[in-house]
Amino acid sequence: MLFRIISLSVVWLALHTASVVADTVYVVRHAEKHAEGKDPALTACGQARADALASSLANVKLAAVYATPYQRTRHTAAAVAKQQQLDITQYDPRQPEVLLSQLKAQTLPVLVVGHSNTVPDLVAQLSGISMAPLTEQDYDLLYQVKLTAPVSVSISRQRFRCK
């Protein structure tokens, strides 16, 4: 009888933990990019900022790192992914509902690297809290979206400054 109760408890626990989602989503715009071209790479300053992002997230165990297929987002995400020993999962910025579905499947914090025209909307969709638009000069904002009740958004500026 005790074995049966324990077995039922294990099954109940397994079923209910399957619905757990990532409690925190970190969202950042890609780092500084070259001005020319359709798919520009990061500048030296942008690469240094990407490395600084990896350092700032070093103590956070991430389940996944997401980036759009553009060089600037992939290169921004690369230092974090390497440090966390994760692959970068590409997403289509024109299909945020697909990304949101992928995020809901995660059980640990995740990082999403996006663009000035996608980051505020993604944060708003995750949190239900409106965000101010980003300018072309906004490269240093890191959004931390807590998805557990009460949902909250913390915005911090990276301490890194380009010289």
C-alpha positions as CSV (number, residue, x, y, z in Angstrom):
1,M,0.0,0.0,0.0
2,L,2.8,2.4,0.9
3,F,4.5,1.6,-2.4
4,R,1.3,2.4,-4.3
5,I,1.0,5.8,-2.5
6,I,4.6,6.6,-3.3
7,S,4.1,5.6,-6.9
8,L,1.0,7.7,-7.3
9,S,2.9,10.7,-5.7
10,V,5.7,10.3,-8.1
11,V,3.3,10.2,-11.1
12,W,1.4,13.3,-9.8
13,L,4.7,15.2,-9.3
14,A,5.9,14.3,-12.8
15,L,2.7,15.4,-14.4
16,H,2.6,18.7,-12.5
17,T,6.3,19.6,-13.0
18,A,5.9,19.1,-16.7
19,S,3.9,22.4,-16.8
20,V,6.6,24.5,-15.2
21,V,8.0,27.1,-17.6
22,A,11.1,29.3,-17.6
23,D,10.7,31.6,-14.6
24,T,13.1,34.3,-16.1
25,V,13.7,35.4,-19.6
26,Y,16.6,37.7,-20.3
27,V,16.1,39.8,-23.4
28,V,18.8,42.1,-25.0
29,R,19.3,43.9,-28.2
30,H,22.3,42.9,-30.3
31,A,25.5,44.7,-29.6
32,E,27.0,47.5,-31.7
33,K,27.2,46.7,-35.4
34,H,28.9,48.1,-38.5
35,A,26.8,50.6,-40.3
36,E,27.1,49.1,-43.8
37,G,25.5,46.0,-45.4
38,K,22.3,44.1,-45.0
39,D,23.7,41.7,-42.4
40,P,26.5,43.6,-40.7
41,A,28.9,42.0,-38.2
42,L,29.6,43.4,-34.8
43,T,32.2,46.2,-34.3
44,A,35.1,45.7,-32.0
45,C,33.1,47.5,-29.4
46,G,30.1,45.3,-30.1
47,Q,32.2,42.2,-29.6
48,A,33.5,43.5,-26.3
49,R,29.9,44.2,-25.2
50,A,28.9,40.7,-26.1
51,D,31.8,39.4,-24.0
52,A,30.7,41.7,-21.1
53,L,27.1,40.2,-21.4
54,A,28.6,36.7,-21.0
55,S,30.4,37.9,-17.9
56,S,27.3,39.4,-16.4
57,L,25.3,36.2,-16.9
58,A,28.1,33.9,-15.8
59,N,26.3,33.0,-12.6
60,V,22.9,32.3,-14.2
61,K,22.4,28.8,-15.4
62,L,20.6,29.2,-18.7
63,A,18.5,26.5,-20.5
64,A,18.8,28.0,-23.9
65,V,20.1,31.0,-25.9
66,Y,18.0,32.3,-28.8
67,A,19.0,34.7,-31.6
68,T,17.7,35.7,-35.0
69,P,19.6,34.4,-38.0
70,Y,21.5,37.7,-38.5
71,Q,25.2,38.0,-37.7
72,R,24.8,40.7,-35.2
73,T,22.4,38.7,-33.0
74,R,24.2,35.4,-33.4
75,H,27.6,37.1,-32.5
76,T,26.1,38.8,-29.5
77,A,24.7,35.5,-28.3
78,A,27.9,33.5,-29.1
79,A,29.9,34.4,-26.0
80,V,27.1,33.6,-23.7
81,A,26.3,30.3,-25.5
82,K,30.0,29.3,-25.4
83,Q,30.3,30.1,-21.7
84,Q,27.1,28.1,-20.9
85,Q,28.1,25.3,-23.3
86,L,24.8,25.7,-25.3
87,D,24.0,25.9,-28.9
88,I,22.3,29.0,-30.2
89,T,18.7,28.4,-31.2
90,Q,17.6,30.6,-34.2
91,Y,14.2,32.2,-34.3
92,D,12.4,34.2,-36.9
93,P,11.7,37.8,-35.5
94,R,8.7,38.0,-37.8
95,Q,7.1,35.1,-36.0
96,P,7.2,36.0,-32.3
97,E,4.4,33.5,-31.5
98,V,6.7,30.6,-32.4
99,L,9.4,32.0,-30.1
100,L,6.9,32.5,-27.3
101,S,5.9,28.9,-27.7
102,Q,9.5,27.7,-27.5
103,L,10.1,29.9,-24.4
104,K,7.1,28.3,-22.6
105,A,8.7,24.9,-23.1
106,Q,11.8,25.8,-21.1
107,T,12.1,25.2,-17.4
108,L,15.2,27.3,-16.6
109,P,16.1,30.9,-17.5
110,V,16.8,31.7,-21.1
111,L,18.5,34.5,-23.1
112,V,16.9,36.0,-26.2
113,V,18.9,38.4,-28.4
114,G,16.8,40.5,-30.7
115,H,16.6,43.9,-32.5
116,S,15.6,47.4,-31.6
117,N,12.3,46.9,-33.3
118,T,11.6,43.5,-31.7
119,V,12.9,43.6,-28.1
120,P,10.3,46.0,-26.6
121,D,7.4,44.0,-28.2
122,L,8.8,40.7,-27.0
123,V,9.2,42.0,-23.4
124,A,5.6,43.3,-23.5
125,Q,4.2,40.0,-24.9
126,L,6.0,38.1,-22.1
127,S,5.0,40.4,-19.3
128,G,1.9,42.2,-20.3
129,I,3.8,45.5,-19.5
130,S,4.3,48.1,-22.2
131,M,7.9,49.0,-23.0
132,A,9.3,52.2,-24.5
133,P,10.8,51.8,-28.0
134,L,14.5,51.5,-28.4
135,T,16.6,54.0,-30.3
136,E,19.5,53.2,-32.6
137,Q,21.8,54.1,-29.7
138,D,20.3,51.7,-27.2
139,Y,22.7,48.8,-26.9
140,D,23.2,48.5,-23.2
141,L,19.8,47.6,-21.9
142,L,19.2,44.1,-20.4
143,Y,15.6,43.2,-19.7
144,Q,15.0,40.6,-17.0
145,V,11.4,39.4,-17.2
146,K,10.2,37.4,-14.2
147,L,7.3,35.2,-15.3
148,T,6.3,34.0,-11.9
149,A,3.5,35.9,-10.1
150,P,3.6,38.7,-9.8
151,V,5.1,39.2,-13.3
152,S,7.8,41.9,-13.4
153,V,10.3,43.5,-15.7
154,S,13.7,44.8,-14.4
155,I,15.7,46.8,-16.9
156,S,19.4,47.3,-16.2
157,R,22.2,49.0,-18.1
158,Q,25.3,47.1,-18.7
159,R,28.2,48.6,-16.9
160,F,30.4,48.1,-20.0
161,R,31.2,51.3,-22.0
162,C,32.9,51.4,-25.3
163,K,35.9,53.6,-25.5
